[in-house]
Amino acid sequence: MTSSPEPSVFRGYAQFYDSLYADKDYSAECEHLERIFETHGVRRGGRVLDLGCGTGGHVIRLACAGHHVTGVDRSSEMIEIARQKAAAAGVDPRLVVSDVCDLELGQKFDAVISMFAVVGYQLDNADLAAMLAVARRHLEAGGVFVFDAWFGPAVLTERPEVKRKTVSLPDGGTLIRVAKPTLDVVAQTVRVDYDLVSEDGARQPTGEVSESHTMRFLFAQEVAYFLRVAGFEVASLTPFMREGIAPTEQDWNVTWVARAV
């Protein structure tokens, strides 16, 4: 997905990804993106690049809405799932397996998006700068870059804690996920160790997956600096899926909108 995570990230997780996030409202998020696009002059049917597209939750909906969409992800497993879902939805977005830090498609877009905290996988400054440079390189002047991330003040105020989630699987079984976080205030990261156990209908274990995902949390001033160096200006910083207000220390997830200059 990015250059910072271990190569195994999302390999075991990919098969369960859509079940784990079945409660994620991709339709509402895409409607929110459409409002941002409209505000910044991105027409319906425009060219949209999704950096870190995962299994295509945003790509497919934006393609169904008439946009010309390209989705990019480091995980070939996630891209294959996205291809299958796109075919089932009757759309044919371009889907590319690539690292978002060194992508070169040789074309420009009207908008670039990077959702579900993909930017947070850029754990060091070189990777963060490289990803923002990729976004700028693929945008027309005046184009818009929309991304969300974990917000530093909130992470340090409302510390991460162990979480357990149980979801139903398409085959009638159950998946149990335990997420154990480790906070590093110096590195500005949270390492989340995931243990996943799947069970059949009789509650018998059918498989286990363990992965560690390390996420960087970000602060307004550092992001503004990196965006400026990459050739952007900050248009807005708001709580995730909310408009017209500033984030506070209670907002773990925030959205940046930046314009290419």
N, C-alpha and C positions, 0 to 999 in steps of 0.2 A: 504493500500500500504506500509505503514511504521508505526513505533510506534509513531511518533511525531504528525501527523495530527489528527484532531478531527475524531471520528468514522464515521461521516456523509460524510466526504470528498469522492467525486466521486460517491456517491449513486445517486444523481440526475443528476450529470454531465455525468455519464457513458453513458446514452442513446444518448447523443449528441456528445460524444467524437470523433467518427470517422468523423462525418460531420464537426466539428470544425477544425480538423486537416487533412482534405482531401488534403490540399496543402503540407503536410509534405512529403518529398521525402524519404520514407523508403527504396526504392530500392537502391538509391544512398548511403544512410547511411550503408546499409548492404554490399554494394560493398567496402565501406571504411573500414568496420570492417574486411572484408575478406583480404584486403591488410595488415591490422595490424596483423591479425592471421598468414598470410604467413610469415611476417617479424619475428614473434616470434615462428615459428615452429608448429603452430596449423594446422594440416592437414585438408583438405576437408573431411568431414565425422567425424570430431572430436566431442567431447562432450562439449556442450555449456550450461551454466546456465544463464538465464536472470532474474536479480533481479529487480522487479518492472516492469513486462512485459506489464501491461496495457491490451489493447485489442488485443495484439499479433502482432503488426506491424512488429517487428523484428523477433520474434519467428517463425512466419509462413514462412517468406522469407528465413531464415536460414535453416529451416527444408526442404523447397523446394530445397535448394541448396545441400542437402545431409547430413547436420549436425544432430547429435542426440541432440535435444534441450529440455530443461526443462525450463518452464516459471513459475515464482512465483509472485503473487501479493496479497496484503491484501484485495483488493476489489473483493468480490465474483461476483458482477455485471460485472466487467471488465473481469474476468476469464470466465464467461459464454459467453460473446460476443466473446472472443478469441476462445473458443471451437467451436462455430458455424462457425466462419470464417475459422478455421483450417479444419473442416469437408468439407466445401465448396471448399477449396483449395486441398483437397485430401491428407492431411498430418495428422499425429497423434502425435504431441508433447505431452510430459507430462506437464500438467498444474495443479498448486498447489495453493490453497488459504492459504497464510501464511504471517506473519510479516517477513520482511527481516532482522530484528534485532535479531531474535532468531530461524531462520530456521536451521533445522538439517535433511538433506536428507540421510545421511549415505553413501554417495558416493562422488567420486572425479570427477572433470571436467578438461578439457584442457584449457578452457577459461570461464571467468565470465564477463558478460556485465551488465551495469546498465545505461540505456539511458534516455534521456529526463529529465535530472536533478533530477532523483529520489534521488540521494545522498543529494540533497538540502533539502529534507523533513526531514532530521535528524537534528533537530533544536538545540539539546544540544550535548555536547561533548560525553556523555555516549552513546547516540544513534549512533552517527557517528562512534565511536570506535567499537560498537557492530556490526554495518553493515559491516565494513571493516574486522572484525574478522570472520564474516560469510563467506565473499568472500574468505578469505584466507583458512578457514577450508575446503572449498569445492574445492580447487585447488590442483593439483599436483605441486610439487616443479618445478619451471621453467614455470609454467602456467602463463597466462596473464589475467589481470583485466583491463577492459576498461570502463570508465564512463565519463559522461560530467556533468558540473555544471555551475552555474552563477559565473562569475569571479569578485571578489571584486573590483579591481581597476576600471573596466569598470562600474560597478553598481554605484560607488561613483562619477565617472566622468560624465557619461551620465545617469542622474537620471531617475528612472522609472516614467512614465506618464500615464494618463488615456488613454485607447485604446478602440475603438469600432470596432467590426467585425460582418459582415453580411454574412451568408452562406446559401446555398440551402439545404433543407432536402430531403431525398429519397421519401417522400410522396408528393413532389411538394410544400411544404410550405417553410417558411423562418425562420431562427433562428438569433436573434440579441443578441450579447454578449457584455456587457460593463464591462471592467476590471478596477477597481479603486485600485491603489497601495498605501500602506503606508510603508515608509522606516524607519527602526530602525537601526541607524548606530552603536549603542552599542551592540545590540543583533545580528548584522549582518544578518538581515532578511528583507524581503519584504512581507508584508501581502497583498494578492490580493483578493479583494472582487468582486466576479463575480455575475452579474445579467444577467440571460438569459430569453428571451421572445421568444416563438415560435408562428408563425402565419400561418394560412392556405393560400391557393392560393388567397383568397379574402382579404388578409391582416387583418384577424380577429384573435385576440389573442386566442391561444389554450392551453397555459400553461406557467408557470413561475417557474424558479429555481434560488435559491440564495445559493452560497457556498463561503466560505473563505478558501484560500490555502495560507499557510505561507511557504516561501522558504528562506533557508539560502544561502548566497553567501560566497564564499570561497577564500582563498588566498594561494599562492603557498607554502609558508613556513609551514603553519599550516597543509596543506594536506600532505606534505612530511613527517612531524613529525608523523601524525596519521598513514600513510602508513608504515613507518619504525617500529613503535610499533606493528603493526598488522602482520609484517613479509613480507613486500614488499619493493622493491626499485623502485623509479620512473624511468621509461624508457623514457618518453617524456611528455611534456605539450605543447599543440598547440591550436591555434584557432580551433573551431569546424569545422570538415570536411576539414581541411587544414593540410598539412603535412610539416615538416621540417623547420617551423618558430616558433618563440616565440610569445606568445600573448602580446597584448598591452592594454592600457586603453580604446581602442575602441572595444575590443572583449568581448561582454557580455557572450557569451557561449564558453567554452573551453573544451578540452578533455584531460584527464589524461590516460596514459597507464602505468600500474605498473606490475612488475614481482614478482611472489612469490619466496621467497628465503628460 
